């Protein structure tokens, strides 16, 4: 059992697991990347299809020291010769792959969801459901936590964060309320933040809007959109021709960025065409629509409800 009380195999239930494995088209001798190790569910499933004796490899990333410690103690992972554990942010994907002599890979998976242990550990401050410090750092060693952001950000920046990352119509009012509250005393706990923002939340949509507020702050604290943009650009560079990129997102901002990148092959989503008007892109979408969980998975794992999987294949350069 973990200190959070979550049994080992329930530390995190991976969303869209069979679909993600299908998307990667795993070959036993291939080299693959799991950008978001978390509880290790996706990584274990990928490893089960690899053959280390045929040079099959999986490099799994995580920036959270708790996840790394957990993985180090998991013999199912560390006992597999095909497995390489990378303690680092996936935004530095290419540098780490070079360090581990894996310059070109056959498939990349990124499950951008927040792990259960983040939400369910009150000391991490990710959820409005628990009393605790206002932290929200995915990397506990990072210099800025949520309380620092709340203390230092200007009213204009706070409003922008709530508007962009939370898609909240009352973004300005929320920013004003936080500034007013922090002038009286520092906002360092989940309870203090809730006291400041709850009066501005629609009672009929309280859980949803509070989740959006916490999501917006978390995205800013961890610089998640910039990290995702870096990952996408580097993924294209390190994928082999016919290599697969599979990304699971949980909110519209991430999903739009991934969808536009996979369609256009660039971060701006700019559609380039050849002389004959045919789309030019180094990637080809494998599905016209995002893959989503079925009702059975949602019933088994309600947190997968908002998951969307998009998959693209890297085209040969002469295509």
C-alpha positions as CSV (number, residue, x, y, z in Angstrom):
1,X,0.0,0.0,0.0
2,X,1.1,3.6,-0.7
3,X,0.9,6.3,1.9
4,X,-2.1,7.6,0.0
5,X,-3.9,4.3,0.8
6,X,-4.1,3.4,-2.9
7,X,-3.2,-0.3,-3.6
8,X,-0.2,-0.8,-5.9
9,X,-2.1,-1.8,-9.0
10,X,-4.6,1.1,-8.5
11,X,-1.9,3.8,-8.1
12,X,-3.1,5.0,-11.5
13,X,-5.5,3.3,-13.9
14,X,-4.3,4.1,-17.4
15,X,-7.0,5.4,-19.8
16,X,-7.6,3.9,-23.2
17,X,-4.9,1.2,-22.6
18,X,-5.8,-1.3,-25.4
19,X,-6.4,1.5,-27.8
20,X,-3.1,3.1,-27.0
21,X,-1.3,-0.2,-27.5
22,X,-3.0,-0.8,-30.9
23,X,-2.1,2.8,-31.9
24,X,1.6,2.2,-31.4
25,X,1.7,-1.0,-33.6
26,X,4.4,-2.4,-31.3
27,X,7.0,-4.8,-32.7
28,X,9.1,-6.8,-30.3
29,X,12.4,-5.4,-31.6
30,X,11.2,-1.7,-31.7
31,X,12.2,1.3,-29.5
32,X,9.3,3.1,-27.8
33,X,8.9,6.0,-25.4
34,X,6.3,6.4,-22.6
35,X,6.5,10.1,-21.9
36,X,4.3,9.9,-18.8
37,X,5.2,6.8,-16.6
38,X,2.9,7.7,-13.7
39,X,1.8,4.4,-12.1
40,X,3.4,2.4,-14.9
41,X,0.3,0.9,-16.5
42,X,1.0,1.8,-20.1
43,X,4.7,1.0,-19.6
44,X,4.1,-2.5,-18.3
45,X,1.7,-3.2,-21.2
46,X,4.3,-2.0,-23.7
47,X,7.1,-4.0,-22.1
48,X,4.9,-7.2,-22.3
49,X,5.2,-6.9,-26.1
50,X,8.9,-6.2,-26.3
51,X,11.8,-8.6,-26.6
52,X,15.0,-7.4,-25.0
53,X,17.0,-10.2,-26.7
54,X,16.0,-8.6,-30.0
55,X,17.0,-5.1,-28.8
56,X,13.4,-4.1,-28.0
57,X,13.5,-1.0,-25.7
58,X,11.2,1.2,-23.7
59,X,12.2,4.5,-22.3
60,X,9.8,5.8,-19.7
61,X,9.8,9.4,-18.5
62,X,8.6,11.0,-15.3
63,X,9.6,14.2,-13.5
64,X,7.9,13.3,-10.2
65,X,10.4,11.8,-7.7
66,X,7.6,9.8,-6.0
67,X,6.8,8.1,-9.3
68,X,10.4,7.4,-9.9
69,X,10.9,5.9,-6.5
70,X,7.9,3.7,-7.0
71,X,9.1,2.5,-10.4
72,X,12.5,1.7,-9.0
73,X,10.9,-0.6,-6.5
74,X,8.8,-2.3,-9.1
75,X,10.6,-5.4,-10.3
76,X,8.1,-5.9,-13.1
77,X,9.6,-2.8,-14.6
78,X,13.3,-2.6,-13.4
79,X,13.7,-6.4,-13.8
80,X,13.0,-6.1,-17.5
81,X,16.2,-5.5,-19.6
82,X,14.2,-3.6,-22.2
83,X,13.2,-0.9,-19.7
84,X,15.0,2.4,-19.2
85,X,13.7,4.7,-16.5
86,X,14.3,8.4,-17.2
87,X,13.9,10.9,-14.3
88,X,13.1,14.0,-16.3
89,X,10.5,16.2,-18.0
90,X,9.4,15.0,-21.5
91,X,10.0,18.5,-22.8
92,X,13.6,17.5,-23.0
93,X,12.8,14.4,-24.9
94,X,15.5,14.6,-27.6
95,X,18.4,15.3,-25.2
96,X,17.5,12.4,-23.0
97,X,17.1,10.0,-26.0
98,X,20.5,11.0,-27.3
99,X,22.0,10.4,-23.8
100,X,20.5,6.9,-23.8
101,X,21.6,6.2,-27.4
102,X,18.0,6.1,-28.7
103,X,18.1,8.9,-31.4
104,X,15.3,7.4,-33.4
105,X,12.2,5.6,-32.1
106,X,9.3,3.6,-33.5
107,X,6.6,5.0,-31.3
108,X,5.8,7.6,-28.7
109,X,3.0,7.6,-26.2
110,X,2.0,10.5,-24.0
111,X,-0.9,10.2,-21.5
112,X,-1.2,13.9,-20.4
113,X,-3.6,13.2,-17.5
114,X,-2.8,13.8,-13.9
115,X,-2.1,10.6,-12.0
116,X,-4.5,9.4,-9.3
117,X,-1.8,9.8,-6.7
118,X,-1.6,13.5,-7.5
119,X,-5.3,14.1,-7.1
120,X,-5.7,11.8,-4.1
121,X,-2.7,12.9,-2.0
122,X,-3.8,16.0,0.1
123,X,-0.2,17.1,0.5
124,X,0.2,17.6,-3.2
125,X,-2.6,20.2,-3.4
126,X,-4.0,19.2,-6.8
127,X,-7.6,18.7,-5.8
128,X,-10.2,21.0,-4.2
129,X,-11.6,17.9,-2.4
130,X,-8.9,17.8,0.3
131,X,-7.5,20.2,2.8
132,X,-3.8,20.8,2.4
133,X,-1.0,23.0,1.1
134,X,-1.5,24.8,-2.2
135,X,1.3,23.1,-4.2
136,X,0.3,21.5,-7.5
137,X,3.9,20.8,-8.7
138,X,4.3,17.6,-10.7
139,X,8.0,17.9,-10.0
140,X,8.2,18.5,-6.2
141,X,11.7,20.0,-6.6
142,X,10.4,22.7,-9.0
143,X,11.0,26.2,-7.5
144,X,7.5,27.6,-7.9
145,X,4.4,26.1,-6.5
146,X,0.7,27.2,-6.7
147,X,0.9,29.4,-3.6
148,X,3.9,31.3,-5.1
149,X,1.9,31.8,-8.3
150,X,-1.1,33.1,-6.4
151,X,1.1,35.5,-4.4
152,X,3.1,36.9,-7.3
153,X,0.9,37.0,-10.4
154,X,-0.6,40.3,-11.4
155,X,-4.4,40.6,-11.6
156,X,-4.1,40.6,-15.4
157,X,-2.0,37.5,-15.5
158,X,-4.4,35.6,-13.2
159,X,-7.3,36.6,-15.3
160,X,-5.5,35.4,-18.4
161,X,-4.7,32.0,-16.7
162,X,-8.3,31.4,-15.8
163,X,-9.5,32.5,-19.3
164,X,-7.0,30.5,-21.3
165,X,-6.4,27.4,-19.2
166,X,-9.7,27.1,-17.4
167,X,-12.0,28.6,-20.1
168,X,-13.9,30.4,-17.3
169,X,-16.2,33.3,-18.2
170,X,-15.7,35.0,-14.8
171,X,-11.9,35.0,-15.1
172,X,-11.5,38.7,-14.2
173,X,-13.8,38.4,-11.2
174,X,-11.8,35.4,-10.0
175,X,-8.6,37.3,-10.3
176,X,-9.9,40.3,-8.4
177,X,-11.2,38.1,-5.6
178,X,-7.9,36.4,-5.3
179,X,-6.0,39.7,-5.2
180,X,-8.4,41.0,-2.6
181,X,-8.0,37.9,-0.4
182,X,-4.2,37.8,-0.7
183,X,-4.0,41.5,0.4
184,X,-5.4,40.4,3.8
185,X,-3.3,37.2,4.2
186,X,-1.1,35.0,2.1
187,X,-3.1,32.2,0.3
188,X,-1.1,29.1,1.0
189,X,-3.7,26.4,1.4
190,X,-6.5,24.8,-0.6
191,X,-9.0,26.0,1.9
192,X,-7.9,29.6,1.6
193,X,-8.2,29.5,-2.2
194,X,-11.6,28.0,-2.0
195,X,-12.8,30.7,0.4
196,X,-11.7,33.3,-2.1
197,X,-13.2,31.8,-5.3
198,X,-16.2,29.8,-4.3
199,X,-18.5,32.8,-4.0
200,X,-18.0,33.4,-7.7
201,X,-18.8,29.8,-8.7
202,X,-22.2,28.8,-10.1
203,X,-23.7,26.5,-7.4
204,X,-25.3,24.3,-10.0
205,X,-21.8,23.8,-11.6
206,X,-19.7,24.0,-8.5
207,X,-17.6,20.9,-8.9
208,X,-17.0,21.5,-12.6
209,X,-16.0,25.2,-12.2
210,X,-13.8,24.5,-9.2
211,X,-12.1,21.7,-11.2
212,X,-11.5,24.3,-14.0
213,X,-10.0,26.8,-11.6
214,X,-7.6,24.2,-10.2
215,X,-6.8,22.9,-13.7
216,X,-5.9,26.4,-14.8
217,X,-3.5,27.0,-11.9
218,X,-2.0,23.6,-12.3
219,X,-1.3,24.1,-16.0
220,X,0.4,27.4,-15.3
221,X,2.5,26.1,-12.4
222,X,3.8,23.2,-14.4
223,X,4.1,25.1,-17.7
224,X,2.2,22.3,-19.3
225,X,1.3,23.8,-22.6
226,X,4.8,24.9,-23.4
227,X,6.0,21.4,-22.4
228,X,3.5,19.8,-24.7
229,X,4.5,22.1,-27.6
230,X,8.2,21.1,-27.0
231,X,7.3,17.4,-26.9
232,X,5.3,17.5,-30.2
233,X,8.1,19.3,-32.1
234,X,10.8,16.9,-30.8
235,X,8.6,13.8,-31.3
236,X,8.4,14.6,-35.0
237,X,12.2,14.9,-35.1
238,X,12.9,11.6,-33.3
239,X,10.3,9.3,-34.9
240,X,11.4,7.0,-37.6
241,X,9.5,6.9,-40.9
242,X,6.3,4.9,-40.2
243,X,6.7,5.6,-36.5
244,X,3.6,6.3,-34.4
245,X,2.7,9.3,-32.2
246,X,-0.1,8.6,-29.7
247,X,-1.3,11.4,-27.3
248,X,-4.1,11.1,-24.7
249,X,-5.5,14.5,-23.7
250,X,-8.1,15.5,-21.1
251,X,-9.1,19.1,-21.9
252,X,-9.8,21.0,-25.1
253,X,-6.7,23.2,-25.0
254,X,-4.4,20.3,-25.2
255,X,-6.6,18.4,-27.7
256,X,-6.8,21.3,-30.1
257,X,-3.0,21.7,-30.0
258,X,-2.4,18.0,-30.6
259,X,-5.1,17.7,-33.4
260,X,-3.7,20.8,-35.3
261,X,-0.1,19.5,-35.0
262,X,-1.0,16.1,-36.3
263,X,-2.9,17.5,-39.2
264,X,-0.4,20.1,-40.2
265,X,2.9,18.9,-38.9
266,X,3.7,22.2,-37.2
267,X,2.8,23.9,-33.9
268,X,0.9,26.7,-35.6
269,X,-1.5,24.3,-37.3
270,X,-0.7,26.0,-40.6
271,X,-1.8,23.9,-43.5
272,X,0.8,23.9,-46.2
273,X,0.0,22.6,-49.8
274,X,2.1,21.6,-52.8
275,X,1.8,23.1,-56.3
276,X,-1.3,21.0,-57.0
277,X,-3.1,22.0,-53.8
278,X,-2.4,18.7,-52.0
279,X,-1.8,19.0,-48.2
280,X,1.9,18.8,-47.2
281,X,2.5,17.3,-43.8
282,X,5.1,14.9,-42.4
283,X,2.3,13.3,-40.4
284,X,-0.9,11.5,-41.3
285,X,-3.8,11.1,-38.9
286,X,-4.7,7.5,-38.3
287,X,-8.3,8.3,-37.2
288,X,-10.6,11.1,-38.5
289,X,-12.0,11.5,-35.0
290,X,-10.4,11.2,-31.5
291,X,-10.7,7.8,-29.9
292,X,-12.7,8.0,-26.6
293,X,-13.5,5.5,-23.8
294,X,-16.6,3.4,-24.1
295,X,-19.3,3.3,-21.4
296,X,-17.7,0.1,-19.9
297,X,-14.4,1.9,-19.3
298,X,-16.0,5.0,-18.0
299,X,-18.0,2.9,-15.5
300,X,-14.8,1.2,-14.4
301,X,-12.7,4.3,-14.4
302,X,-14.8,7.5,-14.2
303,X,-11.7,9.7,-14.5
304,X,-11.3,8.5,-18.1
305,X,-14.5,10.2,-19.2
306,X,-12.7,13.2,-20.7
307,X,-9.9,11.3,-22.3
308,X,-9.2,11.6,-26.0
309,X,-6.6,9.6,-27.9
310,X,-5.2,11.0,-31.2
311,X,-2.8,9.0,-33.3
312,X,-0.6,9.9,-36.2
313,X,2.0,8.1,-38.3
314,X,5.2,9.8,-39.6
315,X,5.3,9.6,-43.4
316,X,8.4,8.6,-45.3
317,X,10.3,11.7,-46.5
318,X,9.6,10.9,-50.2
319,X,5.8,10.8,-49.6
